[in-house]
Amino acid sequence: MELGYNEIGADHNWRINVTHGTQDLGTIRKSADGARYEYYHGVRNDFCYSCDSNDLSALKRLLSLRMGRSAMPMPALIG
């Protein structure tokens, strides 16, 4: 699955919105200690991250693989 990554903000407000076409899928943010990148699945999910990595590129590859296998369904498909 081809995902889009839109970097927004700076410093403590920095995040990356993850999209597929025009559909918002979730957000990547740095962990509280700044050591990891965490992916929060869903548009309004600010509390529970579903995967993380010390390497941003590795996290992006993981997201593409998982979403391509439908391990993390797109919000529009959730009943």
Secondary structure, DSSP 4 states (H G I P E B T S, - for coil): ---EEEEE--GGG-EEEEEETTEEEEEEEE-TTSS-EEEEESTT--S--SEEES-HHHHHHHHHHHHHTTSS--GGG--
